[in-house]
Amino acid sequence: MDNSYKIAVASSDGIVVNQHFGRADKFSIFEIENDGSFSFIEIRAVKPVCNYGNHDDGQLIENLQKIKDCKYILVSKIGTGASIQAEQLGITPMELPDMIEESIRKVISFEQIQNLFERN
């Protein structure tokens, strides 16, 4: 049974989760395996949604479509509207500003706990 999944990470430097969802111009995509190991897959370019306080809802949807195969998105911050749109596509947004590796490990732990509850 393959329970691997993908995580999109908003990072300007590939080291730290440090981008607001709306200001991100790329997402680093990671594959999480059943055993809890993970690996970098690719970078997906997007156009920032926020522009000096203005928001482009069409661009928001377009950006989310580019990562809709991801189960989670890790950001430093995400607005309510973007969060709701992500959840409607089945993407769980998480505000976890930290080193990417540490943030991913937190998601893996969260996922493992969720799986325990689903089995019972």
C-alpha positions in Angstrom: 0.0 0.0 0.0 1.6 3.3 -1.1 0.8 6.1 1.3 3.5 8.5 0.0 2.4 12.1 -0.5 3.8 15.4 -1.6 4.4 18.6 0.3 4.8 22.1 -1.3 7.2 24.4 0.6 7.3 28.2 0.2 10.9 29.2 0.5 13.0 31.9 -1.0 16.3 30.1 -0.3 15.5 26.3 -0.3 16.6 26.1 3.4 13.9 27.8 5.5 10.1 28.0 5.2 10.1 31.8 5.0 7.6 32.8 2.4 4.0 34.1 2.7 1.9 32.1 0.4 0.8 35.2 -1.6 4.3 36.4 -2.1 5.9 33.2 -3.1 7.2 32.9 -6.6 8.1 29.2 -6.4 7.4 26.1 -4.3 9.8 23.4 -3.5 8.1 20.0 -3.8 9.1 17.1 -1.6 7.9 13.5 -1.7 7.3 11.8 1.7 7.6 8.0 1.7 5.8 5.5 3.9 8.9 5.1 6.2 9.0 8.8 7.0 11.9 9.5 4.7 11.6 12.4 2.2 13.3 13.8 -0.8 13.3 16.9 -2.9 11.6 16.4 -6.3 11.4 19.8 -8.0 10.7 23.5 -7.9 7.5 24.8 -9.4 7.4 28.4 -10.4 4.3 30.5 -9.7 3.4 34.2 -10.0 3.0 36.0 -6.6 -0.7 36.6 -5.7 -0.1 39.6 -3.5 1.0 42.8 -5.1 1.3 45.7 -2.7 -1.9 44.9 -0.8 -3.9 43.8 -3.9 -4.8 40.2 -4.5 -5.3 38.4 -7.8 -7.9 35.7 -7.1 -7.4 34.2 -10.6 -3.7 33.9 -10.0 -4.4 32.4 -6.5 -6.4 29.6 -8.2 -3.8 29.1 -10.9 -1.0 28.8 -8.3 -3.0 26.3 -6.3 -3.7 24.2 -9.4 0.1 23.9 -9.9 0.4 22.2 -6.5 -2.9 20.4 -6.3 -1.1 17.1 -6.2 0.4 18.0 -2.9 -1.3 17.0 0.4 0.2 19.9 2.4 1.6 23.3 1.8 4.1 24.8 4.2 4.3 28.6 4.4 5.4 31.2 6.9 1.9 32.8 6.6 -1.3 32.3 4.6 -4.4 34.4 4.5 -7.9 33.0 5.3 -9.1 33.2 1.7 -6.1 31.4 0.3 -6.3 28.8 3.1 -10.0 28.1 2.3 -9.2 27.8 -1.4 -6.4 25.4 -0.7 -8.5 23.2 1.5 -11.2 23.0 -1.2 -8.6 21.5 -3.4 -7.6 19.0 -0.7 -4.4 20.8 0.2 -3.9 21.4 4.0 -2.0 24.7 4.6 0.3 24.8 7.5 2.1 27.9 8.9 5.4 26.3 10.0 8.2 28.9 9.6 11.4 26.9 10.4 14.2 25.0 8.7 12.5 23.1 5.8 13.7 19.7 7.2 12.3 20.5 10.7 8.9 21.7 9.2 8.6 18.6 7.1 9.4 16.4 10.1 6.5 18.2 12.0 4.1 17.4 9.2 5.3 13.7 9.1 4.6 13.5 12.9 1.2 15.1 12.4 0.4 12.7 9.5 1.4 9.7 11.7 -0.9 10.8 14.5 -3.8 11.4 12.1 -3.3 7.9 10.7 -3.4 6.4 14.2 -6.8 8.0 14.8 -8.2 6.9 11.5 -7.3 3.2 12.2 -9.3 3.2 15.5 
